[in-house]
Every structure is written in structure tokens, then in C-alpha cells.
Amino acid sequence: MSVSISPIKNREGRIIGASTIARDITAEVAGRRQAEEKISLCRPICEELDRSLPDPLVTISANGKITDVNEATIKITGVSREQLIGTDFSNYFTEPEGPGTVTSRFSPEGLSPTIF
């Protein structure tokens, strides 16, 4: 149950009562729990797939920090996962003169990492 209570004021601004709105959120909470359970079941599978891909894969946060990398990224950059995680994506994967473009120096043998 979700309850919202708001004051009711008279013309002078004094509180003379309260407005109450109650809403049953049982279905929403149950739906959220089901979604969270499905995510928790899929997470290990997705993480294993990400790590075993032959192409570099970098996961970044909304503020541009690296949150995870796969083995291919480690191999191409020569930088360990521990060193990469938490650092700025742009420090490793963009050209200084063109922010947001993937650098070619991490593309040996014609491999071009695709960063989403």
C-alpha cells in the first residue's frame, strides 16, 4: 500500500485538514520482484558470455567510468582488469583530438573494437 498525505490550507495558509490518497501497489511490487529474480538468474550467464567473447567488450557507467571488461580487452590493451575498472573510458579508448572515437592503437591484426 502506498499512501500520500497532503495538507489542506485555508486562505490564510493555516492547515485545516489533510488529503489522503491510498494506492494498492501489490502487483507493482510483485512484478518488480519477479524482474529482479530473472535478472539475478541471467546475470552470471551474461557475465560469462561477456568475458568469453573474442572481441573486446567494455562496460561503462553513465559518467564514463569503466565498470567491467572482458578478456579480449585485457589482451588488446595489455592492462589488467583491476587497473581498468574505475578509470575513465576516454583514458584508454578515445583519441584526444576526437573524444568518443575508438582508437586504432588497440586494434592489432585488423580487429576494431565496437563500443556501444
Phi and psi restraints in degrees (value plus and minus 20) as a CYANA .aco file:
   2 SER   PHI    -131.8   -91.8
   2 SER   PSI     108.9   148.9
   3 VAL   PHI    -144.2  -104.2
   3 VAL   PSI     111.4   151.4
   4 SER   PHI    -138.6   -98.6
   4 SER   PSI     111.7   151.7
   5 ILE   PHI    -143.8  -103.8
   5 ILE   PSI     108.2   148.2
   6 SER   PHI    -147.3  -107.3
   6 SER   PSI     122.1   162.1
   7 PRO   PHI     -93.0   -53.0
   7 PRO   PSI     128.1   168.1
   8 ILE   PHI    -128.8   -88.8
   8 ILE   PSI     105.1   145.1
   9 LYS   PHI    -135.2   -95.2
   9 LYS   PSI     130.6   170.6
  10 ASN   PHI    -105.7   -65.7
  10 ASN   PSI    -195.4  -155.4
  11 ARG   PHI     -82.9   -42.9
  11 ARG   PSI     -45.7    -5.7
  12 GLU   PHI    -104.0   -64.0
  12 GLU   PSI     -25.2    14.8
  13 GLY   PHI      72.0   112.0
  13 GLY   PSI     -15.9    24.1
  14 ARG   PHI    -102.2   -62.2
  14 ARG   PSI     122.0   162.0
  15 ILE   PHI     -93.6   -53.6
  15 ILE   PSI     105.7   145.7
  16 ILE   PHI    -138.9   -98.9
  16 ILE   PSI     -21.3    18.7
  17 GLY   PHI     159.5   199.5
  17 GLY   PSI    -190.2  -150.2
  18 ALA   PHI    -162.5  -122.5
  18 ALA   PSI     124.2   164.2
  19 SER   PHI    -125.3   -85.3
  19 SER   PSI     109.2   149.2
  20 THR   PHI    -140.7  -100.7
  20 THR   PSI     111.3   151.3
  21 ILE   PHI    -144.0  -104.0
  21 ILE   PSI     104.4   144.4
  22 ALA   PHI    -135.7   -95.7
  22 ALA   PSI     117.9   157.9
  23 ARG   PHI    -156.6  -116.6
  23 ARG   PSI     111.9   151.9
  24 ASP   PHI    -100.0   -60.0
  24 ASP   PSI      96.4   136.4
  25 ILE   PHI    -132.1   -92.1
  25 ILE   PSI       0.1    40.1
  26 THR   PHI     -75.4   -35.4
  26 THR   PSI     -67.1   -27.1
  27 ALA   PHI     -84.5   -44.5
  27 ALA   PSI     -59.7   -19.7
  28 GLU   PHI     -84.2   -44.2
  28 GLU   PSI     -63.6   -23.6
  29 VAL   PHI     -85.0   -45.0
  29 VAL   PSI     -62.8   -22.8
  30 ALA   PHI     -83.5   -43.5
  30 ALA   PSI     -61.4   -21.4
  31 GLY   PHI     -83.7   -43.7
  31 GLY   PSI     -61.0   -21.0
  32 ARG   PHI     -84.0   -44.0
  32 ARG   PSI     -62.4   -22.4
  33 ARG   PHI     -82.8   -42.8
  33 ARG   PSI     -62.5   -22.5
  34 GLN   PHI     -81.9   -41.9
  34 GLN   PSI     -62.7   -22.7
  35 ALA   PHI     -83.2   -43.2
  35 ALA   PSI     -63.1   -23.1
  36 GLU   PHI     -83.8   -43.8
  36 GLU   PSI     -58.4   -18.4
  37 GLU   PHI     -84.6   -44.6
  37 GLU   PSI     -63.2   -23.2
  38 LYS   PHI     -83.4   -43.4
  38 LYS   PSI     -61.4   -21.4
  39 ILE   PHI     -82.4   -42.4
  39 ILE   PSI     -63.8   -23.8
  40 SER   PHI     -85.9   -45.9
  40 SER   PSI     -50.1   -10.1
  41 LEU   PHI     -94.0   -54.0
  41 LEU   PSI     -56.2   -16.2
  42 CYS   PHI    -101.1   -61.1
  42 CYS   PSI     -47.6    -7.6
  43 ARG   PHI     -72.5   -32.5
  43 ARG   PSI     -70.4   -30.4
  44 PRO   PHI     -81.8   -41.8
  44 PRO   PSI     -56.8   -16.8
  45 ILE   PHI     -86.1   -46.1
  45 ILE   PSI     -66.3   -26.3
  46 CYS   PHI     -83.1   -43.1
  46 CYS   PSI     -61.5   -21.5
  47 GLU   PHI     -83.5   -43.5
  47 GLU   PSI     -60.8   -20.8
  48 GLU   PHI     -86.3   -46.3
  48 GLU   PSI     -60.8   -20.8
  49 LEU   PHI     -82.0   -42.0
  49 LEU   PSI     -65.7   -25.7
  50 ASP   PHI     -78.0   -38.0
  50 ASP   PSI     -64.5   -24.5
  51 ARG   PHI     -91.7   -51.7
  51 ARG   PSI     -46.3    -6.3
  52 SER   PHI    -116.1   -76.1
  52 SER   PSI     -22.4    17.6
  53 LEU   PHI     -81.1   -41.1
  53 LEU   PSI     123.1   163.1
  54 PRO   PHI     -95.8   -55.8
  54 PRO   PSI     -38.5     1.5
  55 ASP   PHI    -115.6   -75.6
  55 ASP   PSI     130.1   170.1
  56 PRO   PHI     -81.7   -41.7
  56 PRO   PSI     119.6   159.6
  57 LEU   PHI    -158.3  -118.3
  57 LEU   PSI     105.3   145.3
  58 VAL   PHI    -143.1  -103.1
  58 VAL   PSI     109.3   149.3
  59 THR   PHI    -123.8   -83.8
  59 THR   PSI     109.1   149.1
  60 ILE   PHI    -144.8  -104.8
  60 ILE   PSI     134.6   174.6
  61 SER   PHI    -102.5   -62.5
  61 SER   PSI     153.7   193.7
  62 ALA   PHI     -80.6   -40.6
  62 ALA   PSI     -47.4    -7.4
  63 ASN   PHI    -115.9   -75.9
  63 ASN   PSI      -5.2    34.8
  64 GLY   PHI      65.1   105.1
  64 GLY   PSI      -9.4    30.6
  65 LYS   PHI    -107.9   -67.9
  65 LYS   PSI     121.0   161.0
  66 ILE   PHI     -93.2   -53.2
  66 ILE   PSI     106.9   146.9
  67 THR   PHI    -127.7   -87.7
  67 THR   PSI     -41.7    -1.7
  68 ASP   PHI    -185.5  -145.5
  68 ASP   PSI     135.4   175.4
  69 VAL   PHI    -161.7  -121.7
  69 VAL   PSI     136.6   176.6
  70 ASN   PHI    -117.6   -77.6
  70 ASN   PSI     156.8   196.8
  71 GLU   PHI     -82.6   -42.6
  71 GLU   PSI     -54.9   -14.9
  72 ALA   PHI     -83.0   -43.0
  72 ALA   PSI     -57.0   -17.0
  73 THR   PHI     -85.3   -45.3
  73 THR   PSI     -62.6   -22.6
  74 ILE   PHI     -82.0   -42.0
  74 ILE   PSI     -63.0   -23.0
  75 LYS   PHI     -83.9   -43.9
  75 LYS   PSI     -64.7   -24.7
  76 ILE   PHI     -90.7   -50.7
  76 ILE   PSI     -61.0   -21.0
  77 THR   PHI    -102.7   -62.7
  77 THR   PSI     -47.9    -7.9
  78 GLY   PHI      54.8    94.8
  78 GLY   PSI      -5.2    34.8
  79 VAL   PHI    -134.0   -94.0
  79 VAL   PSI     116.7   156.7
  80 SER   PHI     -90.1   -50.1
  80 SER   PSI     137.5   177.5
  81 ARG   PHI     -75.8   -35.8
  81 ARG   PSI     -64.7   -24.7
  82 GLU   PHI     -80.4   -40.4
  82 GLU   PSI     -57.2   -17.2
  83 GLN   PHI     -94.2   -54.2
  83 GLN   PSI     -51.8   -11.8
  84 LEU   PHI     -98.4   -58.4
  84 LEU   PSI     -63.1   -23.1
  85 ILE   PHI     -83.2   -43.2
  85 ILE   PSI     110.9   150.9
  86 GLY   PHI      72.7   112.7
  86 GLY   PSI     -27.9    12.1
  87 THR   PHI    -116.5   -76.5
  87 THR   PSI     148.3   188.3
  88 ASP   PHI     -92.8   -52.8
  88 ASP   PSI     109.4   149.4
  89 PHE   PHI     -73.5   -33.5
  89 PHE   PSI     -61.7   -21.7
  90 SER   PHI     -86.2   -46.2
  90 SER   PSI     -38.6     1.4
  91 ASN   PHI     -85.5   -45.5
  91 ASN   PSI     -46.2    -6.2
  92 TYR   PHI    -135.9   -95.9
  92 TYR   PSI     -50.2   -10.2
  93 PHE   PHI    -141.0  -101.0
  93 PHE   PSI      -7.4    32.6
  94 THR   PHI    -153.3  -113.3
  94 THR   PSI     134.4   174.4
  95 GLU   PHI    -100.6   -60.6
  95 GLU   PSI     117.2   157.2
  96 PRO   PHI     -77.0   -37.0
  96 PRO   PSI     -57.1   -17.1
  97 GLU   PHI    -102.4   -62.4
  97 GLU   PSI     -28.4    11.6
  98 GLY   PHI    -161.6  -121.6
  98 GLY   PSI      53.1    93.1
  99 PRO   PHI     -72.5   -32.5
  99 PRO   PSI     116.0   156.0
 100 GLY   PHI      76.8   116.8
 100 GLY   PSI     -27.4    12.6
 101 THR   PHI    -117.3   -77.3
 101 THR   PSI     119.8   159.8
 102 VAL   PHI     -94.4   -54.4
 102 VAL   PSI     113.4   153.4
 103 THR   PHI     -98.2   -58.2
 103 THR   PSI     126.6   166.6
 104 SER   PHI    -104.2   -64.2
 104 SER   PSI     -35.2     4.8
 105 ARG   PHI     -86.7   -46.7
 105 ARG   PSI     -36.4     3.6
 106 PHE   PHI    -122.1   -82.1
 106 PHE   PSI      12.5    52.5
 107 SER   PHI    -147.8  -107.8
 107 SER   PSI      41.9    81.9
 108 PRO   PHI     -86.7   -46.7
 108 PRO   PSI     131.6   171.6
 109 GLU   PHI      38.0    78.0
 109 GLU   PSI      10.1    50.1
 110 GLY   PHI      59.8    99.8
 110 GLY   PSI     -18.9    21.1
 111 LEU   PHI     -92.2   -52.2
 111 LEU   PSI     112.2   152.2
 112 SER   PHI    -140.9  -100.9
 112 SER   PSI      88.2   128.2
 113 PRO   PHI     -81.5   -41.5
 113 PRO   PSI     116.9   156.9
 114 THR   PHI    -122.4   -82.4
 114 THR   PSI     100.2   140.2
 115 ILE   PHI    -129.9   -89.9
 115 ILE   PSI     104.9   144.9
